[in-house]
């Protein structure tokens, strides 16, 4: 009796956290569904709420018939996977996402936010779609690079920090600039045997004769300027440090790939966005997955 009461409170709290209100009789229907999973009640409850959320209308109040429809769909899906297997044993083992319904996001450099593309995209793109592809990829790397502490200009820069400033300069702004500059762009060969570095503003010929490659995973840019073996091909986005020569060629001293960003930082900034189409993960599920991940790493 005490266990049933605790489960009722758990169900009510779960639905309330997701913003749902249950009518009379719905709680019994939910408990009846959970009784089919004697060892996986909490996981089954999360799946049920996720499916209700997907098919929910503007109303947050659900009656018994609405929950019965979702329960029926879940049980039919489980039976189609393995009619002889215990219910709920393989529901979360594999989820297939249709490539044509995966959400498409674009980055707005003005508002610094991602927005979902709501229109229908053609299967076969045209020439301008290829250019847009490279432009979107460049914007994604640039917005990540702008958050890196070594490439963001301090709000109160002092003279001692001028030499350590690694703020990215647009290629179009190199004209008239003197001294060492940092630029980011795509390696291209606009002319035969002449490589260029181009961004969304312009392109500049580059000289890679005496260039040293470096890695951008370190605590200080000036500590880790060691010679690393890197492979740069055309259409590769790189970060380059050098100086624009009087002949209009950018002499590259060092270059490397844009720095990576750790998982925790990315999740904190992109929380709530579903880039894959499998649905957003609830806070409870995030904690549970973190515990499973930590447990698996401990076993290894």
Order of alpha helices (4+ residues) and beta strands (2+ residues): alpha-beta-alpha-alpha-beta-alpha-beta-beta-alpha-beta-beta-beta-beta-beta-beta-alpha-alpha
